[in-house]
Amino acid sequence: MRNVISVAIIALAVVVSAYLLSDAFRNRNRNDDTISVTGLGSKDFVSDLIVWRGSFSKKSYVLKDAYAALDSDRAIIKNYLSSKGVGEQEVVFSAVQISKDYQYQYDDNGNMRQQIFSGFTLTQNVQIESKEVDKLEKISREVTELINSGVEFYSYPPEYYYTKLAELKIEMIAEATKDAHNRAKSIAENANSGLGDLKKSDLGVFQIIAQNSSEDYSWGGSFNTAAKKKTANVTVKLVYMVD
């Protein structure tokens, strides 16, 4: 009798195990019945904000004289920008940077013998930020006019930005999502299947590059500030169940 019970228990265990394994196998196959697609959202746009930076400096043995000369250059720069139609609120001058300069004398063995004070160098940076992109771009190209007035002005290439980037990103994500959905639907129809529920979605990084350029993409996302005309891209990966 005891042997019969043991055999029955073993048989029941085998049946239960077989059922659980077959159910797991069916679920596994069901989970594999998915379509994974990647959609692209792309937009061309023109920057609506420009930032132009420059610096100027003066040197003198007397700190007071260096400050006076720097103040004179600052006034010339302000008047020049104002004459070009740049508003005072668009111009920001940084704090003055002061450095002591020295000339060094060395012996025949290359060891420094002494240092001789050669004066103070005062440097100040200026930043102009404007939504009148074309106008400020033109001024930056005509900076030689300012240099010809006697100011040792060092100009840096303008940087271009877009103030409506948040809205643009939303549009691009919507476009990329629609593109991915259409791809998944087409694949399902061609396979004589139905597109089921969305199982998973992943958003790629934003890439902003110059228009019509061979600029490389970055894994962490690129953000071009050198070009006025840009192209923004984003990808969306969707995983759908298949009916």
Disulfide bonds with the S-S distance in Angstrom:
none
